[in-house]
Structure formats: structure tokens, C-alpha cells
Amino acid sequence: MSEEVKTVEEAPPPPPMGIDDEPFAELEAIVGSEYITKSPTICQAYNGRGYGREAFWYQGMTTRPSCVCLPASTEEVARIVKLCNRYDIPYTAGSTYWAVAASCMFRGDIVMIDLKRLDTLEIDEKNMYVKVGPSIIYSQLQAELMKRDLYIYMPGGGGQPSVVSNQMFQGQGILNYRICPWPERRFNGANWVNPEGEVIRCGIFMDREDHAAYGQAPGPDLFGIFKGNTAWWGTMGTLTEIATKVYPFQPERMIPAGLGRDAALDLPPRVQYQNYTLTTEEALQGAMQELYREQICGALNRVPMFWRDIAKAGSRQEFWDLWSKVTEQDTANTHIIRVLFIGYTSQKQLDFEMKVAEDIIVKKYGGTARRTKQTDDGTFQYSIVTGMWKPTGFYASSCVGFESTRCTLTLNDQQVEALNKEPYNSVFFEQHKEHPWYAPFNLGRVMYSEFMAYLDCEKIDPANSKFDMNHVGGLLTFLHSEIPMRVIQNGYSNLFGNGHINSKTELGPASHNYQEWVWKWKAEFDPKDVCRKGLGDHMDVVIQSAPQVLTEEYKAVRDNIASRGWKDAEI
Amino acid sequence: MAQVSNKVTLGFNLDDYSYEARHCVSCSGCRWVELNYVQGKDFAYRCPSWEYGQYNAYGASGKMAIIWDLINGALDYSDPALLDAAYRCNLCGGCDIGCKRNLDLDIQMALTALRARLVEKGVGPMPQHKAVATQIEKSHNIYGIAQKKRLEWMPRDVSPAKNADLLYFAGCRASFVDTEIAQATAKIFKAANKSFMVLKEEPCCGNPLYTTGQMDKARKVAQENIKMIKESGAKTVVFSCAEGYRMVKVDYPKLLGINTADLGFEVKHITELADAWIKDGSLKLENKVDMKVAYHDSCGLGRLSEPWFHWEGELGDWGVWSPPRVMRRGVNGVYEQPRDILKAIPGIELVEMLRRKDQAYCCGGGGGAKEAYPDYSLLVAGERLREASTIGAEALVAACPMCKENFKDAAKEGTGVYDITEIIAMAIKS
């Protein structure tokens, strides 16, 4: 298999590079000469990676844009987009460059619209919503909200993503336990520059004088169009501002303390963590389900053992010292649930909920309360997600999304099983059959899960002497056959990975050919195909250049479901 | 595509940082202050270069992408923007400790090696840095002033010893321009009844050469100065300048491929000694100094001051270092001593900025920025002063002449800017 994977040299020739002088001069007239450049050095810094995208970077599939411009307003963004349409120049937009969809480019003629200067932040305390521009990150917003006894969820990806782009792409975090996890249902409005450069003001951003429908939110359907053709990666037009709901919090402040890796927020009395160990995974799941059925707690999640070692380890070296001592027996016997209690209304509420949790976890399911630090560095303002790179320098989330508890937990079991068979067990980091992290959202109505497969970043990096095509092949087959097969077998449909982790074309037939629908929308709204050109289809490109990563077993399952429907398929 | 080696020496060869260049994941930990310390929309950046440079190239993650293309031969060294991105930066180390929160990439060394490479290629440093280098070569100080004037700062009532365990190394700025700092330091020695000596012809520490990538010149200065210090018989070299302090303590060993412990003498900042002297009763601070102050952690005294451990080895499987390394994450800087001193002074009310200690925002002056980009330096200093004023501080206290100078230049009328030695001197009963 691995030897058949095409190398970069065999890939089709790259598309045109650079930008002509005429459109560049016009862009310069829009933003001012101080805010535009085609310096190759400056442009190279937008050659994006992270979150698994570095695999493309290593392979030389991504490149730098032709120029970068920094508009100061929605109107300037609109003028840039119109110009791109007029000249047939592809463009993309980004803001804080953590959510890499915007900055991971596969062609060298793209105009990069850096939205860094759009930094609105207005909080309507009374009505509990915020207006926020793309360059504001979650930690900034959360800190401002907490001064006003309000809060918003913090994405699992960290406090450093743009609020706007994260809400477009995912909008999930541990604190979604009590908050609806679908960001579109939290929106109060948006300023949207559509792919042709028209400014559409929705919801709260409408002009009260001119619109009878003033105040109407964009609604889930229009939001779907914003999200665009990759479903979860915001490829349709550009949001220059959104308004989104925020939520009431308890009144006492969290105080930052500590240096370096020990920096954390000291929790006030009405916010407390408690970790419990259960003896089996079934007991953990049972306890978790009872907790959310009782509608108590502020958040809860399963903690994989290697997370614990990541948190303890000062360095990669220390992580391996710790993890090398862990056995399959340890992971089989250790099932950790982390429960966050928040006395939203009073201390009495917190005390009551802790007693109920104790009854469920300890008395009923035989769990043991562990000594737990009363600090936070992962939920409210910071998220330790970059620590997830610590063990190996690279991980790929093979399945990210939310579904029913049954569906999520079944898929988790199957992914653990898949990771432990050849060839994956010789390619990926040994997780000792550890289950991934998962957490109930919306008081258990859906279960979030993210399965992370780790491998040595240098083994998929052709510049390194350790480069091994078996690792590249193993990674791609795992992402494009092994897990998608189980995803569609289980009817796991709310997958963030469509178009990001997995190929839309390949998964489409087994998912009601939804990709044809999104392509039609794309053609309707972006007739010149200039908005983030090719970005939504890059996994399709990967598959086209390495079709052998699709196993016969996967193809049989996919075709069976595609032809007979999920319910009737023999799977 | 260039093939990278897994054998690495933690030094100034840019090719040794290909792991950093290739495996940075653009998480932006280098740009934002430790997120638990973010206090709102304002003052959220840790990186002044990225804050004012606007484009990604001014942040460390952008620079890592640039470094890979330089190593790989895919970028031309002649692009003027490359020089600008590399030098419109204070090398303050904020990005490095941001990365070491989780990923442990050697960002600071990679950025320093980038400047060294630019010098090797003949495109760096900036013309202003070359001018400073010429002054140092000609006059052994950054100003080009005759060395015989070097000790003119010495107060008449202070007589340095001919031989003493303590050697005070005032540095160029405190010797020629910010002489009040050297004078206050001498007053502290005297009040604590500690005998100290000075070098007859104290040379430049070489920091302006090192930070701008002129490594050969900096190495020569380091070798000469170490020899001179050893010949003086001093057991401890004392600095009131944070940049000089870390230059000798950390960057000389880097330049020479040795550990700090192998220098052959101890390196101390005056705040470390004064704090100890206050605590053991030999330095008494009795005068009341009625002032509400914020303390600014100078980069050279804080996150950049941890002892250096020379390392060369191999990146093994999973990127694990062999042999194991001692990591420098900025947590062992001199943070508490200056604060304890200020708290010990009657009348002083110390208020804390949220960007403090290892998370402190740079003054904007260091790394050659003040010389090459004075406007940028003033913007950064102005931002720090604004941060201090929002917490009600009447004055900003630093522990480095470079910081004081830059703050002074940026301060509006009425904003107090002091070096900590001056505050201590005020509290000493004459």
C-alpha cells in the first residue's frame, strides 16, 4: 500500500502564483499602502498549518498567498472581494490563524485578507449578547464577560482562536454542558460579506429604520450558507462581525496565579472541580448519564490517562518517562471523570449538587473521589490543547463531533479497536486501549467526542531522515477508510470532519450525497469560485492523489449504504 | 527539499532549528499573553512585534514558517521585509516562554540564530546596529565617548576598593547617560557597608552585538571580558543593568558553548543582593517614599535570566532529546527580590500589572529596536505605561537603564519613571 502513495513530485503542476500589478494597485487603493504587501517573506508567514494541517505543509502541498492585505472595515472587505471577483482572483480570509482552515492554502495566487484590524467588542450586559469582530479571541471575550458576571464557553481548541471563526467552524467546549452546542442557535446577528462582495447585515446588525424584520437572527439555514461548502469550515463568504448570546455566571472573580506551566486561575468557592476514578468504563458512563439526567453540574468529561500524564509532565521527555510506565492493565482499571460544579445561583446550589454527585458516583457506582486541585487551566480562559502535541509533535483527530450517547460510545469503542490492529498499531502512539475523551453537551442531549491518533511528526515529514511512507499511508488509511467506515456504519452524522478530516466526495454517497447540495450552493453564491478556492475540497485532492488509501472493506460498506440506505444496508 | 539533521547543537546555526520551523503548529501561544492572565480586550498581547507589526511575519509562528523556507532555499535573503521582520522585534523572550508552556520549541534561539544568519549573509544587521558596533570597537562603549570619562559617574563620597569580592559592572548606559542609576547603586553598596570594586576601563558587555546577530564580535567581547573579570579577582560581578546581567550570565555561556556555572564567577543583579542585605539587616531602608508604584519586570532580569546549560545531542523518536535537557522556561527569573525590596520601603504601595513576571510585556527598547526602530520602541513603551496607569500606578519602576530610558522617552508629563536603585537610594537615610 505505502509504496503506491504518490509523492509530491508526481502531483499535478501547481496553479499560477503571484498577483498582477493592476489588481494589486487597486487593492492598495482600498486599504492603503501600509496595509498591503506581496513580499514573499510576509506572505510565507501565512502558509498555514496546525491541527493536522502540518501534514500537508510537510508534503509541500500548501503554499503562501500572492499578497496579504489588512482591511479596516466591513466595507473594505466587501470592496476587496468585489475586486477579486472582477479579476477572477481567488481569495481567503483569516484573523487569528489558529483555526487553520482560512490559512491553509493549496494555491499560490490567493489574496489573503487578514482581518486583524476588525476588533469590535461590545457587550450588552442587560440583554446578554456580544457583538464581536474576527480578531477578538475567546480569552479576551471571556475576561470581559466575567467582569460582568457573564460567561461563554471556551473552545476545546484553546482560548486563542477567534470567536467569530470558531463559532463558524465548531463552537464547542466543555462549558457547552449547559449551553446549546450548535452555534447557529446562539447567533443574534452577523455582518456577512458574501462571496461576490455584497454586504448582508443580519439580525441585530440590520438597520432598524429600513427593515421591518429588525432584530431577527440569521437563523440556522442562513447560517448554514455562511458555513459554506465544507459544512464545518466556514468557506462561504466572510463574517466581519457577529452577535452571539452569552450566559449568566456566578459573581466571584477567578484570580490568575502561578508562573509558566503552573499558571492557572484560582477558583472562587462557588466553582469547584472534583475528579473521580471508577473501576470500569461502564460504571463511568452510567454515572455520567445519571449526572446529566439529574441536570446537575457545570460540566463533566472523561479524562484519558495520557492527558493526566501530559498535564503532569514538564516536557516531552518527562511525558515519555511517565507514560512508559503505564500498562494496558492500568488503563483498563482507571476510568477518570472530571466534574465541574458551579453554584450559579448560590453556594447552597453547589453544595446540593456535590452531594447528589457523591451519591451517584461514589455510593451507587463505587467511584473514588481523588484529590483535586481547585484551579483551572483548561475550561474558563485557557485551554491546554497545545499540550496535546506534547507527546509526539503531531496528532490527527480522526473523528470529531457530537451524536447520541449510544452512537458516540459505540464509535469510541470501535476506534480503540481499530487503533490496536495492524498496520495502525505500529504507526501510532501506543494508547494502551485507552478510551478517548468525551463529554455530554446540552445536559446530555448529545455527546461530544474526539478521537486523537498520535504519530511521530518526523516520520511523516519528508525533510527528515526518519520519514517513513508507511506512516503516511497508515495515517491516511486510518483517516479515510478505517474510521469513516465506522462512522457511516454507526450513522454518526454530526461529524465536524466532513471536508476537513475526511473527503466529502468519498463520504458523500453514504450521507445522502449532501456534498452535491453544498456544491450547488457554492455555485449559486460564488459563481466564479473565488472564495477560498479549492479549500473545501483538499481532502478530495488527497484521495485523488492516493486512492489506494481507501480500502476495499471501506468501499464495500460505503457502496452498500449508498445503494440501500443506512437502515437497510447489511453492515 | 532540504534534508534536516536530527543532530542538534543549541547554538546559533539556523539549520539547527528546523524542528522548530517545521513543527510549530501556529497555536499563537507566542502572541498572546498566558491566557489565564488575559484581563480583557486590552493588554492581551505578549508580543509587541506582532502587536505593532500587524502581519503574521512579526509573530514567532510566522517567523518559524519563514525560517523553514530560508533553510530550504525557498526564500531570498534580499527581501527587505525579511530584515524588517527579523529586527523589528525586541527578542524579549515572551514568545519563547509562551511556546514552552506546552510545546517546548526553542523559539528564542531560533530567532537569535535568524539574526546571526542574516549577518552571515551580509544583509544584517541594520545600519544603526553597525554604527553601534563601530563605536564599541573604537571606544569600547556604545556611545563612542572616551573611556577615560567612564568613571565620572562615581559619587565623590564613594571610594571603590582596589580589591573586593564584589565587582560592580555599571555598563555603558549607567556609566555615561543614566548615571543616576550607577550613583544610586554605589549608594546602596555604601549603605550596606559592602566593599566593591570597579574595572578601571570597563568595556561594553557586548549585548548590542549579540542581540543584533553579530556573534563573532560578541564572542570576542565575551572572551575579553571574562578574562578581565577573572583577572580582577572578583568572586561576584554585580549589575544594575538587566541586559548586562543576562548578557554575562546567560549569553556569554551561549557564545562560548559552556554552562553558566563554568564562568568561574557568580553573576548577580543588585536587586538580588539588596534584597538579601535588607533581609539580613545590613541594608536599612528608613526614609518614607510615598508613592504608588508598579514594578516592570525587565526581560533580562526576568524570563531571560535563567542559567544557561549548553546542550548538543539528538532528537530521537517522538522528538525526545538525547541526552535529556534542562529546560529554561522563564519561571526562575529574578521576580520576587525586587518586589520584596519595594514592599520593604516605608510608604511604597506596590500594585501589580497582570502582565507580570514571566508574562511581562517588554519595554520595547531592547534587541536593537531602540536604535533601528525608535518609533516602534516608543509605541511599546507607551503601551506599558498605559497598562501601569490603568491600575492607578503613579510611577513605573524598572530594574534596567534601557527600560528606564525608553519609558522616560515615551512617558507623558507627570508619569513617574524610576529605576529600582533610585527608589532604594531614596529610602536610605543619608
Interface residues (C-beta under 8 A of the other chain):
Chain A: Y35 T37 S39 P40 T41 I42 Q44 A45 Y46 N47 G48 R49 G50 Y51 E54 W57 Y58 G60 V68 L70 T96 Y97 W98 V100 S103 D114 K116 R117 D119 L121 I136 I137 S139 Q140 Q142 A143 E144 K147 G158 G159 Q160 P256 L259 G260 R261 D262 A263 A264 L265 G314 S315 R316 Q317 W320 D376 D377 Q381 Y382 S383 I384 V385 T386 G387 W389 K390 P391 T392 G393 F394 F429 D456 C457 E458 D461 P462 A463 N464 S465 K466
Chain B: M1 A2 Q3 V4 S5 N6 S18 Y19 R22 H23 C24 V25 S26 C27 S28 G29 R31 W32 E34 L35 N36 Y37 V38 Q39 G40 K41 A44 Q54 Y55 N56 A57 G59 S61 G62 K63 A65 I66 D69 N72 A74 L75 D76 D79 P80 A81 L82 A85 I97 K100 R101 N102 L103 D104 L315 D317 W318 G319 V320 W321 P324 R325 M327 R329 G330 V331 Y335 L354 K357 D358 Q359
